[in-house]
């Protein structure tokens, strides 16, 4: 039997009410930083490989997926 899907420690969902407050703060900070010449950078998104397997998208997205074994330090 497969292992249940669990959240990655330290990576919690932000629900709608709190997300709105974050978006307001982010917009203010973006505008302020742009005024000093800073630009946006997008970082990779982490998900458990099991999520992709459940959605049967592993072959479709395989070129963009990197597997990490945290316990083995890989």
C-alpha positions in Angstrom: 0.0 0.0 0.0 1.3 3.5 -0.8 2.4 6.0 1.9 -0.1 8.8 2.6 0.7 12.2 1.2 1.9 14.6 3.9 2.8 18.3 3.8 6.4 19.2 3.7 7.5 20.5 7.1 7.6 24.3 7.2 5.6 24.7 4.0 2.0 25.4 5.0 -0.9 26.5 2.9 -2.0 30.1 3.2 -5.8 30.3 3.2 -7.8 33.0 1.3 -8.3 35.5 4.2 -4.6 35.5 5.1 -3.6 35.4 1.4 -5.4 38.7 0.8 -3.3 40.3 3.5 -0.1 38.9 2.0 -1.0 40.1 -1.4 -1.6 43.6 -0.1 1.8 43.6 1.6 3.5 42.0 -1.5 2.1 44.7 -3.8 3.3 47.5 -1.5 6.8 46.0 -1.3 6.9 45.3 -5.1 6.1 48.9 -5.8 8.7 50.2 -3.3 11.4 47.8 -4.5 10.7 48.7 -8.2 11.3 52.4 -7.3 14.9 51.3 -6.5 15.3 49.3 -9.7 14.7 45.8 -8.3 12.9 43.2 -10.4 11.0 40.0 -9.6 12.7 36.5 -9.5 10.7 33.3 -9.6 12.0 30.3 -7.7 11.2 26.6 -8.3 8.1 25.0 -6.7 8.5 21.9 -4.5 6.0 19.1 -4.5 6.2 15.5 -3.5 6.7 13.2 -6.6 3.7 11.2 -5.3 1.4 14.1 -6.3 2.5 13.8 -9.9 2.1 10.1 -9.9 -1.4 10.4 -8.6 -2.3 12.8 -11.4 -0.6 10.6 -14.0 1.4 13.6 -15.1 4.8 12.1 -14.6 5.5 11.4 -18.2 4.1 14.7 -19.4 6.2 16.8 -17.0 9.2 14.5 -16.6 11.6 17.0 -18.3 10.8 19.5 -15.6 10.8 17.2 -12.6 13.8 16.6 -10.4 13.7 13.9 -7.6 15.4 14.6 -4.3 15.9 12.0 -1.6 16.1 14.3 1.5 17.0 11.4 3.9 19.9 10.4 1.7 21.1 14.0 1.2 20.6 13.7 -2.6 
